[in-house]
Amino acid sequence: MGLPASIADIFRVFVDATAGASLRDIKLYTSVPLQDMETIGLGRLWQAAGASLRLVEFGVFANVNLDAEKLKNTVEQHLSLAQNVNLTSLTMGLMVGNDPDYSWLPVFLSQITSREFHEIIFNVWIPPQFHGDPNIEGIIQRVLDLIHCNLIEETLSLTKFAKLQSVTFKIPRTTEVWKWDEALLTRLPKLHTRNILHCSA
């Protein structure tokens, strides 16, 4: 079941209207699941912006019904920043309720080709009831498993990310930043050693 025609049409018109435009910033948070990225054309919008694009901020619902290969293909074909050779900053909204599948994150990040890329921010949204939970340490570890921290670190340790200056995890509404910070230090030791790993609320 895809998106309503009206939503797809709106995105198609917008993409067509901005094709060739010098867009520097593109920000879009949507409830559209990953499997419908082709329908809304976000990747086409990025491609149309090309070398002019400097900043991308977006969030999608990770789909749990696609196998690993289909997830990988969807990202490679419809959610690529490879054409944006001057990209400097990326912000991603990650919704981690209901066990989403973020195994596509390393594939998505690995497609970045810009040598000027220096900043990435992960806005990690967890269900409100988890804040202050007595088992918050276990919840944190589960969340970091879901977003595949080890594979993210491997990807961001590639030579092409040598200019990366900041990797920030923002946990909105949390009162336990220090617990997240401690967990991230142990899960992302290479980024910590480079002194580019940060955590905030």
N, C-alpha and C positions, 0 to 999 in steps of 0.2 A: 504494500500500500504506500503510494508516494504522497507528495505534498499536494494540497489543493491547487488547482490550476492557477488561481488568482495570485498565490504567493510566488509560484514559479514564474508567472508572467511578469510580475513586478520586478523580480531580480533580473530577468532576461532583458527587460527594457532598460534597467539601470546599467547593466553591463554593456549593452549595445551603445547607450548614450555616452558612456565614459570611455569607450574604446579610443585609445590614442591620446587621452588626456594625461596631463602631467600630474598625477596624483602622488602626493608625498606621504600622506597618512591614510590608512584604511582601518577603521574600527568597526567590528561587527560581533555582537553577541546574539546568538540565536538558539532556539529550542530545536532546531532542525537536527536530526540525528546524522551521524557520520555517513550512513549509507545513502543519504539524499544530497550529498555535496554536489554531485553532477547536476542535479535538478536546479539548485539555486545558483550555480555558476560562480561561487566565490573564487575558485581557482582561476577561472577565466578573467575575473576582475583583476586579480593580482598580475596575471600574465599581461593584460592590457596596460597596466600601469608600468610594467617593465622596469627600466633602469631608474625611473623617477621616484619609485617607491622607497621610502626611508624607514617608515614605522608601520608595523602591523600589530593590531590588537584584535583577538577574536576568541570565541568560545563556542564549542558545539557539544552536543550530547554524544558521548562515546557509545557506540552501538554494541550490544552484547550478543547479537544474533548472527554476526558474521564470523566465519572462520578466519584464522590468521592470514591466509593467503588472500582472501577477498578484502580484508582490511588493508593489507599492504598495497594491493592493486588500486583500491579506491583512493588512497593517499597519493600514490605515485601519479595517477592519472588526473585527479580532480582537486588536489590540495597541495600544490607544489609551489615553492618560492624560488625555484631554480633560476627563473628569468629575472629575478629582482637582484641584480648584481651589485647594487649600492645600498641594500638593506642594512640598517644599523641597529634596529631595536625590534624585539618581538615580545609581546605579552600574550599569555595564553590563560584562559579561564578553564579550570579543571573541576568538574562536578564529580564528587567521589561517592555519592550516595548510590545504593542499589548495585554495588559491585560492577562499575563500568569497565570496559575493556580499553585500556590505554596502551596496549602493546604496539600501537601504530606510532606512538610519539617518537621513538628513536628513528624510525623510517622518515617521518616528517622532518625532523631536525637535520638528518643527514643530507637532505636535498638542498639545504641552504648553501649557496655558492659565493655569497658576498664576502669579500676580504675585508670589508669595513664593518662587519657585524661585531658589535661589542657588548650587547646587553640583552638578557632574556629574563623575563619575569613570569613566574608561575603563580597565578592566583588560585589557591587551592580552597575550594568551598566544600565544607563538610556539613552534614545535617546538624541543626542547632542543638539537638539533644546530646550530641557527643561532646560538646564543650563542657568541661567540668566533670566529665564522667570519671568515676574512680579508676577505671581501666584505660585512662587516656593514653598511657604508654603503649598498650597493646593496639589501640585504635590507630595511633600514629604509625606504628610499624606496618599495620595492615594497609593504610593509605599509601605509604611509601612503596609497598609491594605493588599496589594497583597501578601506580604511575611508572613502575619499572625504573626506579632510581639508578640501579646499577648500569642498565643499558643507556640511560640518558647520560651518565657520566662518561661511559666509553665513547659515546658519540661526540660529546663536547670536548673530549680530550684529543680529538683528531687535530692534525697539524693545521687544517684550514680554519680552526677556531682559536688560533694562537693569539689573536687580538681581543679575545673575549675578556672583558673587564669586570663583568658583574653577572652573577646568577642568583636571583632573588626568589625566595619562596615566601609569598604573602598568605597568611592564614587569617582571613577576615573574622572578626568577632572573638578570636581566641584570647584567653587570659593566661595562656600557658606557652608563650613564645619560647621560653627557655627550654622547655621539654622538646619542642619541635626542633630547636636549634641543636640541642645535644644529639638528637636522632639523626639529623641531617649531616652533622660532622662525621658520624661513624659510617653513614651510608654513602657519602660522597667525599671520601678522603682526598682524592686527587684535586678536586675543585677547592677543597679547604686548604690544601697545601699551596695552591696558587693564590690563596688569599682573595678569592673572588666570590666565595659563597656567603650569602646573607639570608637572614630570616627576619620577618616582621609581621605585625598584625595588620 
